[in-house]
Amino acid sequence: MNQLNAWVLVIGRIMMAVIFVAAGAGKLANFEATQGYMQSMGVPGVLLPLVVLTELGGGLSILLGYKVRITSLLLAGFCLVSGAIFHHNFADQAQVIMFMKNLAMAGGFLMFFVSGAGPISLDAKLAQVPNDV
């Protein structure tokens, strides 16, 4: 892989990770309000810690390039499920846009599933470590 492609993957990972890290941090900062919103949409509020872990953990994993293929599959599924649950009112143009955003992010994660993290990542670094340590 040439150097430009390697850096484009890093930039892409950063761009995909930012929304998840920010969303997870925002949910932590507004925990009770977020739980209330989830419950108003029919999602048990008890799932919020799992959502925060998914967003923060998944976002940081993508950012650092660690376990990117499996994390990308999980986050693609998360985008599709959360889009269907929270942005299903297609009579509201804003909700259509939010749903399409989730769909586009899922597509981006599927591309990371295919490409992997790239050579500038923890995945690449760990692949170089001998297993006989």
C-alpha positions in Angstrom: 0.0 0.0 0.0 1.4 3.4 -0.9 2.0 6.1 1.7 -0.9 8.3 0.5 -3.4 5.5 0.9 -2.1 4.6 4.3 -2.6 8.2 5.5 -6.1 8.4 3.8 -7.1 5.4 5.9 -5.8 7.1 9.1 -7.8 10.3 8.2 -10.9 8.2 7.4 -10.6 6.4 10.7 -10.3 9.7 12.6 -13.3 11.1 10.8 -15.4 8.0 11.5 -14.3 7.9 15.1 -15.0 11.5 16.1 -18.8 11.2 16.0 -18.8 8.0 18.2 -16.3 9.3 20.8 -18.2 12.6 21.0 -21.6 10.9 21.2 -20.4 8.5 23.9 -18.9 11.4 26.0 -22.1 13.4 25.5 -24.2 10.5 26.7 -22.0 10.2 29.8 -22.3 13.9 30.5 -26.1 13.8 30.2 -26.7 10.3 31.4 -30.2 10.7 33.0 -31.5 12.8 30.1 -30.2 10.3 27.6 -31.8 7.4 29.5 -35.1 9.3 29.5 -34.9 9.8 25.7 -34.1 6.2 25.1 -37.0 5.1 27.2 -39.3 7.5 25.4 -38.3 5.7 22.1 -39.1 2.3 23.6 -35.5 1.3 24.4 -34.8 0.2 28.0 -32.7 2.9 29.8 -30.7 0.1 31.4 -29.0 -0.4 28.0 -27.3 3.0 28.1 -24.0 1.8 29.6 -23.7 -0.7 26.8 -24.5 2.1 24.2 -21.8 4.3 25.8 -19.3 1.5 25.9 -20.1 0.8 22.2 -19.7 4.4 21.2 -16.6 5.2 23.2 -14.9 1.9 23.0 -15.8 1.4 19.3 -14.8 4.9 18.4 -11.4 4.7 20.2 -10.8 1.3 18.6 -11.4 2.7 15.1 -9.3 5.8 16.0 -6.3 3.8 17.2 -6.7 1.2 14.5 -7.2 -1.7 16.9 -9.4 -4.7 15.9 -10.8 -2.6 13.1 -12.4 -5.3 11.1 -14.6 -6.7 13.9 -15.3 -3.3 15.4 -16.3 -2.0 12.0 -18.9 -4.9 11.6 -20.2 -4.2 15.1 -20.5 -0.4 14.5 -22.1 -0.9 11.1 -24.8 -3.0 12.8 -25.1 -0.4 15.6 -25.6 2.4 13.0 -28.3 0.4 11.2 -30.2 -0.6 14.4 -30.0 2.8 16.1 -31.0 4.5 12.8 -34.1 2.3 12.5 -35.0 2.9 16.2 -34.4 6.6 16.6 -34.8 8.0 13.0 -37.8 6.1 11.6 -40.2 9.0 11.1 -39.7 9.5 7.4 -42.4 12.2 7.4 -39.9 14.4 9.1 -37.1 15.5 6.7 -34.6 15.9 9.6 -35.2 12.3 10.6 -34.7 11.1 7.0 -31.3 13.0 6.9 -30.3 11.4 10.2 -31.3 8.0 9.0 -29.3 8.5 5.8 -26.3 9.6 7.9 -26.5 6.3 9.9 -26.8 4.4 6.6 -23.7 6.2 5.2 -21.7 5.5 8.3 -22.6 1.8 8.2 -21.3 1.8 4.6 -18.1 3.5 5.7 -17.6 0.8 8.3 -18.2 -1.9 5.8 -15.4 -0.5 3.8 -13.1 -0.6 6.8 -14.1 -4.2 7.3 -12.8 -4.9 3.8 -9.7 -2.7 3.9 -8.7 -3.2 7.6 -7.0 -0.4 9.5 -4.1 0.0 7.2 -0.4 0.1 7.9 -0.5 3.1 10.3 -2.5 1.4 13.1 -2.2 -0.8 16.2 -3.5 -3.7 14.1 -0.4 -3.4 11.8 1.9 -2.9 14.7 0.6 -5.9 16.6 0.8 -8.1 13.5 4.6 -7.5 13.5 5.1 -8.7 17.1 6.3 -12.3 17.3 3.8 -14.7 18.9 6.5 -16.6 20.8 7.0 -14.0 23.5 
